[in-house]
Amino acid sequence: MSKTDGFYRKRRDKLYGYLDENSIDFAVIRDTRGRRNSSVRYLTGHPSDAVLLITKGKSFLIPWDINVAEKFACCEEMIPFANFNHDIVNILESLLNLKGIKNIPSPVVEITKEASYPLVKRIKQSFPEYQILCRDNGIDDLLLKHRMIKDSEEINILQTASGITDRIIESIKDMLVKKPGCTELEIALFIESEARKMHAEGTAFESLIAGAKRSYAIHAYPSYKDTVFTGKGIFLIDFGIRYRGYCSDVTIPFFKKPLTSMQKKMLDSVIYTYSRVTEEIAEKKCIKETVRHAKELLEKQGFTMPHALGHGIGLDVHEAPYISAERTDPSMQFGKDMVFTIEPGLYDEHEGGIRLENDFLITEHGTEALTHSGPVEL
């Protein structure tokens, strides 16, 4: 067994314990187009499009593409989806029989909550003698909690993804010096190209390239246009890359003088708030307290930030922990091996917008910046 196989097995072992503790005989995790669930990749390494069935002590991966699964996935048993006519009811019928679960009185099967209502209804109709669970505070939430604390394999991957991201940041700066009239479109294509040249899977999300005339939005719409990027004022580039499934997410704030007094105040306030918050994360521990302090710092300058202070990052661009006043449990604290963004931002319909964002890791020694974006004067 390779080192990587061991990481996947350890992750699945935690789920086997969950099944035992909750008297669940079978769990179903689906990752399909339109209803993505990155926990399949977390537990097996399979990139996408599969059903993962977990019993007590053994897992079955049912991939749409068996060739991809055999190259990238680690699981006790893999069976092509085509063997079941691409039908999840056929999968359950075959594998539940195989495991002898039909002989258990009123077996309990849990399905992750991204499953559609018609699918859950159909499964219940096909297996009336089963207890079918599809719920909040079930296996999904358990997996999100597990994924919130990264293991050493994940941290190594995220550090590599961050290194690639930093190199792209420097390349963007060079590009803007050498070609000051480049367009938002050219920058977006450049980021995608550079990511793949550096062995990333591509960008983690559609890059947001917002010149001075379009930076007023939190997320520019459309994400980028075939218009010149540079101009007087404040503006930004928000991008991330995906490496071995794991994401980075940074925002580079740009400014070009002369600035209005309000633009300068917005820029200074974001940079100051970012600096204070990132210095204090390890001390404050409580996530909500950190968010509250960031809002206070901005409010003292007369501003209100219209989005969360940050978010966890991993196989999904946005995942737990949520660095938010609304979504975060009051008792949630920053903990060792959490990876997340910090991204204060301000936006004005007339003055434009500015945001500074980097990715961070909590270690036993404190807070480590994984990426190194910073304000750029053009």
Phi, psi and omega per residue, in radians:
M1 nan 2.268 3.128
S2 -1.290 2.897 3.107
K3 -1.004 -0.738 -3.124
T4 -1.129 -0.721 3.090
D5 -0.944 -0.710 -3.111
G6 -1.093 -0.686 3.114
F7 -1.100 -0.781 -3.136
Y8 -1.132 -0.690 -3.139
R9 -1.123 -0.729 3.125
K10 -1.085 -0.670 3.128
R11 -1.151 -0.721 3.132
R12 -1.225 -0.570 3.137
D13 -1.022 -0.617 3.105
K14 -1.110 -0.604 3.127
L15 -1.271 -0.614 3.089
Y16 -1.045 -0.669 3.086
G17 -1.130 -0.674 3.117
Y18 -1.091 -0.744 3.130
L19 -1.071 -0.787 3.137
D20 -1.074 -0.826 -3.057
E21 -1.138 -0.502 -3.064
N22 -1.885 0.193 3.107
S23 0.937 0.767 3.092
I24 -1.801 2.283 -3.076
D25 -1.536 -0.449 -3.009
F26 -2.737 2.411 3.054
A27 -2.184 2.513 -3.093
V28 -2.140 2.128 3.097
I29 -2.108 2.145 -3.083
R30 -1.998 2.393 3.004
D31 -2.189 1.829 -3.073
T32 -2.315 2.809 3.102
R33 -1.020 2.206 -3.109
G34 1.593 -0.345 3.111
R35 -2.415 1.211 -3.060
R36 -1.274 2.518 3.046
N37 -2.479 1.749 -3.061
S38 -1.176 -0.157 3.127
S39 -1.143 -0.422 3.060
V40 -1.102 -0.767 3.109
R41 -1.185 -0.679 3.122
Y42 -1.024 -0.672 -3.050
L43 -1.562 -0.358 -3.043
T44 -2.307 -0.396 -3.024
G45 1.561 -0.090 -3.117
H46 -1.255 2.247 -2.991
P47 -1.104 -0.749 -3.087
S48 -3.039 2.834 3.042
D49 1.099 1.416 3.125
A50 -2.868 2.842 2.957
V51 -2.003 2.295 3.091
L52 -1.992 2.131 3.103
L53 -1.935 2.236 -3.038
I54 -2.085 2.179 3.037
T55 -1.957 -3.045 -3.141
K56 -1.358 1.656 3.077
G57 1.832 -0.108 -3.132
K58 -2.642 2.568 3.111
S59 -2.181 2.599 3.086
F60 -2.116 2.153 3.061
L61 -1.760 2.185 -3.137
I62 -1.998 1.547 -3.063
P63 -1.528 2.586 3.008
W64 -1.156 -0.647 3.141
D65 -2.065 1.738 -3.073
I66 -1.160 -0.514 -3.139
N67 -1.157 -0.722 3.088
V68 -1.148 -0.732 -3.131
A69 -1.080 -0.753 -3.122
E70 -1.158 -0.423 3.130
K71 -1.487 -0.634 -2.974
F72 -2.003 -0.367 -2.961
A73 -1.697 2.719 3.051
C74 -2.255 2.056 -3.123
C75 -2.795 2.727 -3.106
E76 -1.071 -0.649 3.135
E77 -2.600 2.394 3.107
M78 -2.177 2.288 -3.111
I79 -2.308 2.263 -3.113
P80 -1.051 2.451 3.095
F81 -1.016 -0.609 -3.111
A82 -1.062 -0.443 3.122
N83 -1.097 -0.313 -3.094
F84 -2.000 0.379 -3.116
N85 0.981 0.554 3.095
H86 0.949 0.670 -3.084
D87 -2.240 2.140 -3.059
I88 -1.184 -0.523 3.097
V89 -1.139 -0.689 3.063
N90 -1.102 -0.677 3.104
I91 -1.056 -0.859 -3.107
L92 -1.123 -0.737 3.126
E93 -1.013 -0.827 -3.085
S94 -1.193 -0.834 -3.027
L95 -1.374 -0.551 3.060
L96 -1.157 -0.647 3.052
N97 -1.130 -0.752 -3.111
L98 -1.034 -0.703 -3.115
K99 -1.475 -0.031 3.139
G100 1.262 0.296 -3.098
I101 -1.193 -0.461 3.132
K102 -1.107 -0.331 3.129
N103 -1.469 -0.144 3.123
I104 -1.472 2.292 3.095
P105 -1.115 2.170 3.087
S106 0.845 1.075 -3.133
P107 -1.081 2.628 -3.097
V108 -1.861 2.178 3.131
V109 -2.162 2.226 3.100
E110 -1.876 2.335 3.114
I111 -2.020 2.363 -3.133
T112 -1.094 2.626 -2.891
K113 -1.343 -0.032 3.045
E114 -1.375 -0.127 3.105
A115 -1.094 2.480 -3.128
S116 -1.268 2.721 3.102
Y117 -1.044 -0.787 3.120
P118 -1.032 -0.631 -3.141
L119 -1.184 -0.810 3.138
V120 -1.058 -0.731 3.128
K121 -1.079 -0.732 -3.132
R122 -1.145 -0.688 3.119
I123 -1.142 -0.735 3.118
K124 -1.088 -0.683 3.120
Q125 -1.204 -0.585 -3.119
S126 -1.333 -0.455 -3.098
F127 -2.279 1.197 -3.050
P128 -1.118 -0.386 -3.111
E129 -1.461 -0.123 -3.116
Y130 -1.593 2.679 2.910
Q131 -1.614 1.929 -3.115
I132 -1.751 2.086 3.133
L133 -1.853 2.311 3.004
C134 -2.571 1.811 -2.823
R135 -2.632 2.835 2.896
D136 -1.286 2.780 3.089
N137 1.014 0.551 3.109
G138 -1.972 -2.413 -3.039
I139 -1.141 -0.576 3.114
D140 -1.048 -0.862 -3.096
D141 -1.144 -0.628 3.072
L142 -1.073 -0.788 -3.132
L143 -1.131 -0.674 3.108
L144 -1.117 -0.654 3.080
K145 -1.149 -0.735 3.094
H146 -1.080 -0.779 -3.082
R147 -1.227 -0.361 -3.138
M148 -1.150 -0.550 3.114
I149 -1.804 1.948 -3.045
K150 -1.381 2.463 3.009
D151 -1.517 3.076 -3.017
S152 -1.112 -0.569 3.103
E153 -1.130 -0.783 3.136
E154 -1.129 -0.723 -3.134
I155 -1.099 -0.729 3.103
N156 -1.054 -0.742 3.137
I157 -1.150 -0.773 -3.136
L158 -1.137 -0.607 3.087
Q159 -1.158 -0.675 3.082
T160 -1.155 -0.779 3.105
A161 -1.026 -0.692 3.138
S162 -1.186 -0.673 3.092
G163 -1.086 -0.729 3.080
I164 -1.081 -0.750 -3.128
T165 -1.064 -0.782 3.122
D166 -1.066 -0.690 3.121
R167 -1.136 -0.656 3.110
I168 -1.186 -0.684 3.090
I169 -0.974 -0.821 -3.139
E170 -1.135 -0.635 3.127
S171 -1.177 -0.627 3.086
I172 -1.109 -0.775 3.115
K173 -1.018 -0.798 3.125
D174 -1.079 -0.714 -3.128
M175 -1.071 -0.754 -3.107
L176 -1.214 -0.482 3.063
V177 -1.280 -0.765 -3.078
K178 -1.339 -0.515 -3.097
K179 -2.372 1.280 -3.043
P180 -1.091 -0.324 3.141
G181 -1.655 0.290 -3.102
C182 -1.209 2.727 -3.068
T183 -1.651 2.884 3.042
E184 -1.013 -0.719 3.129
L185 -1.057 -0.787 3.141
E186 -1.079 -0.681 3.128
I187 -1.150 -0.762 3.141
A188 -1.065 -0.792 3.127
L189 -1.170 -0.600 3.106
F190 -1.118 -0.763 3.129
I191 -1.063 -0.820 3.130
E192 -1.053 -0.785 -3.121
S193 -1.105 -0.819 -3.119
E194 -1.116 -0.693 3.128
A195 -1.033 -0.800 -3.107
R196 -1.248 -0.579 3.063
K197 -1.091 -0.513 -3.121
M198 -1.658 0.342 3.015
H199 1.261 0.355 2.976
A200 -1.407 2.861 3.086
E201 -1.339 -0.208 -3.114
G202 2.361 -2.834 3.083
T203 -1.379 2.637 -3.106
A204 -1.370 -0.378 3.119
F205 -2.809 2.978 3.138
E206 -1.172 2.099 -3.088
S207 -1.041 2.478 3.094
L208 -1.818 1.913 -3.115
I209 -2.033 1.785 -3.003
A210 -2.121 1.805 3.050
G211 -1.153 3.111 -3.013
A212 -0.979 -0.584 -3.098
K213 -1.386 -0.197 -3.061
R214 -2.168 0.078 -3.035
S215 -1.420 -0.028 -3.118
Y216 -1.146 -0.370 -3.102
A217 -1.567 2.567 3.061
I218 -1.031 -0.843 3.028
H219 -2.159 1.898 -3.082
A220 -0.988 2.494 3.074
Y221 -2.267 2.186 -0.150
P222 -1.135 2.984 -3.028
S223 -1.052 -0.584 3.037
Y224 -2.757 2.729 -3.115
K225 -2.285 2.953 3.109
D226 -1.545 1.005 3.108
T227 -2.224 2.734 -3.105
V228 -1.071 2.349 -3.072
F229 -1.347 -0.841 -3.017
T230 -1.280 2.695 3.120
G231 3.052 2.923 -3.120
K232 -1.246 2.405 3.105
G233 2.150 -2.661 -3.119
I234 -2.090 2.447 -3.096
F235 -2.808 -3.141 -2.954
L236 -2.732 2.824 2.969
I237 -2.242 2.176 3.131
D238 -2.083 2.045 -3.132
F239 -2.625 2.918 3.036
G240 -2.701 2.811 3.091
I241 -2.090 2.806 3.095
R242 -2.045 2.145 -3.133
Y243 -2.231 2.089 -3.090
R244 0.870 0.679 3.073
G245 1.619 -0.353 -3.026
Y246 -1.717 2.559 -2.937
C247 -1.887 2.674 2.851
S248 -2.025 2.890 -3.129
D249 -2.747 1.975 -3.137
V250 -2.344 2.719 2.973
T251 -2.251 2.202 3.101
I252 -1.718 2.100 3.067
P253 -1.529 2.312 3.117
F254 -2.038 2.627 2.997
F255 -2.597 2.604 3.106
K256 -2.377 2.150 -3.112
K257 -1.314 2.741 0.029
P258 -1.363 2.486 3.059
L259 -1.730 2.618 2.984
T260 -1.262 2.880 3.129
S261 -1.068 -0.617 3.128
M262 -1.234 -0.733 3.103
Q263 -1.055 -0.747 3.120
K264 -1.120 -0.707 3.125
K265 -1.137 -0.715 3.098
M266 -1.100 -0.812 -3.138
L267 -1.064 -0.858 -3.116
D268 -1.106 -0.670 -3.116
S269 -1.162 -0.741 3.120
V270 -1.131 -0.807 -3.118
I271 -1.111 -0.747 -3.138
Y272 -1.126 -0.812 -3.140
T273 -1.072 -0.786 3.104
Y274 -1.003 -0.821 -3.106
S275 -1.082 -0.807 -3.115
R276 -1.143 -0.789 -3.086
V277 -1.139 -0.820 -3.094
T278 -1.168 -0.480 3.074
E279 -1.267 -0.478 -2.980
E280 -1.778 -0.070 -3.058
I281 -0.953 -0.868 -3.072
A282 -1.130 -0.493 -3.130
E283 -1.395 -0.788 -3.000
K284 -1.291 -0.571 3.108
K285 1.110 -0.958 -3.086
C286 -1.231 2.176 -3.081
I287 -1.144 -0.790 -3.121
K288 -1.108 -0.600 3.109
E289 -1.141 -0.667 3.100
T290 -1.127 -0.764 3.110
V291 -1.097 -0.777 3.140
R292 -1.035 -0.744 -3.119
H293 -1.149 -0.711 3.118
A294 -1.066 -0.760 3.135
K295 -1.121 -0.672 3.121
E296 -1.100 -0.746 -3.138
L297 -1.056 -0.736 3.135
L298 -1.259 -0.670 -3.141
E299 -1.112 -0.595 3.098
K300 -1.106 -0.417 3.090
Q301 -1.634 0.030 3.100
G302 1.571 0.331 -3.068
F303 -2.089 2.746 3.000
T304 -2.205 2.208 3.128
M305 -1.469 2.194 -3.008
P306 -1.565 0.282 3.119
H307 -2.622 3.088 -3.134
A308 -1.129 2.781 3.113
L309 -1.301 -0.399 -3.136
G310 3.074 -2.956 -3.099
H311 -2.863 2.718 3.024
G312 -1.146 2.787 -3.116
I313 -2.538 2.509 -3.118
G314 -3.064 -2.096 3.064
L315 -1.199 -0.433 2.997
D316 -1.935 2.594 3.120
V317 -1.128 -0.651 3.095
H318 -2.108 2.012 3.070
E319 -2.636 3.103 3.137
A320 -1.124 2.557 0.065
P321 -1.456 2.544 3.105
Y322 -1.601 2.112 -3.095
I323 -1.576 1.285 -2.907
S324 -2.528 2.544 3.083
A325 -1.250 -0.534 -3.038
E326 -1.546 -0.706 -2.970
R327 -1.685 -0.157 -3.016
T328 -1.677 2.319 3.038
D329 -1.075 2.357 -3.098
P330 -0.991 -0.468 -3.110
S331 -1.561 -0.104 -3.079
M332 -1.153 2.307 3.131
Q333 -2.115 2.691 2.959
F334 -1.113 2.341 -3.097
G335 -2.322 2.797 -3.136
K336 -0.961 2.347 3.091
D337 1.317 0.238 2.918
M338 -1.386 2.494 3.053
V339 -2.176 2.290 -3.012
F340 -2.762 2.922 3.057
T341 -1.788 2.709 2.880
I342 -2.171 2.223 -2.982
E343 -2.642 1.182 3.050
P344 -1.109 2.508 -3.133
G345 -2.675 2.667 3.095
L346 -2.365 2.570 -3.022
Y347 -2.512 2.447 3.121
D348 -2.464 2.359 -3.063
E349 -1.009 -0.576 -3.068
H350 -1.774 -0.596 -3.053
E351 -1.556 -0.368 -3.079
G352 1.767 -2.984 -3.081
G353 -2.358 2.761 -3.118
I354 -2.551 2.431 3.111
R355 -2.594 2.501 3.061
L356 -2.179 2.157 -3.033
E357 -2.430 2.331 3.002
N358 -2.457 2.907 3.141
D359 -1.787 2.473 -3.052
F360 -2.305 2.665 3.073
L361 -2.195 2.346 3.018
I362 -1.576 2.134 3.105
T363 -1.981 3.107 3.104
E364 -1.181 -0.264 -3.134
H365 -1.744 -0.108 -3.133
G366 2.378 -2.602 -3.087
T367 -1.734 2.225 3.131
E368 -1.981 2.173 3.057
A369 -1.326 2.155 3.115
L370 -1.514 -0.645 3.102
T371 -2.022 2.863 -2.971
H372 -2.407 0.957 2.999
S373 -1.279 2.692 3.089
G374 -2.814 2.936 -3.108
P375 -1.106 2.417 -3.105
V376 -2.141 2.153 3.047
E377 -1.637 2.252 -3.133
L378 -1.794 nan nan
